[in-house]
């Protein structure tokens, strides 16, 4: 897939295993020339990405619609 959007708006918790899965997915999509964006609305989950500085690695948007716009060419 060249454009992947992950809807994490209902997610309340992510641990290190979840972060690893997301990073592997990002790498896989990127190696194929695609883009990946995530929709995250939970402030606690968003804070985890900020603390780990993964907010600068992933394209994170507050809504699925915004994430879709992010991956469109």
N, C-alpha and C positions, 0 to 999 in steps of 0.2 A: 504494500500500500504506500502511496506517495504522500498521503495526508491522513494523519491519525489524530483523533480528538478523544481524550479520556475524560469522561464525566465523573469527577470525584466530588460533586457537590453534596452528596449524601454521606460521604466518608467522614467518620468522627475520629479515627485513629489510624496511624501508619507507623509501623516499627521499622527497624533496620532491614529486615527481610523485604518488606514492601518497597522501601527505597531502592534496594538492590534490583528488584524486578523492574521498577520504573526506569532505572538507569540503563539496564540491559535492553529494555524496549526502545529507549531513546537511541542508543547506539545502533541497534538493528535498523531502525527506520532511517537514521542519518546516513548509515553506510550505503543504503539503497537510494540515497538522494532525496529522501522524503523529509517531511516536517511533522513534528509531534507537538501538540499543545494540550494543556490540561485545564479543566474548569474546576476551580477550588473556591468554595464559598465559606467554608468553616474556618474561622480565625485561628483556631488551635492547630489545625492541619497546616494552614498557611505559615504559621509561626515556626513550625518544624522545618519547613523548607528554608525559611529565613535564617534560622539558627545554624543549619547545616550548610548554608550558602548555596543551596541547590536552586534557590529562586533565580539565580543568575545563569543557571544551566538549562533550566526548563522554561518554556513559554507558558506562563501561568496567567489565566484570565478568571474573572469572577463568575462568568456565565458560559454556558455551552455555546451560545450564539457568538460571543466574543472570541472564544477559542476557535470556532469554525472560521471566522474572519481571519484569524491569525495564520491559519494553514493554507488558505486559498492563495493561488498564484496571483 
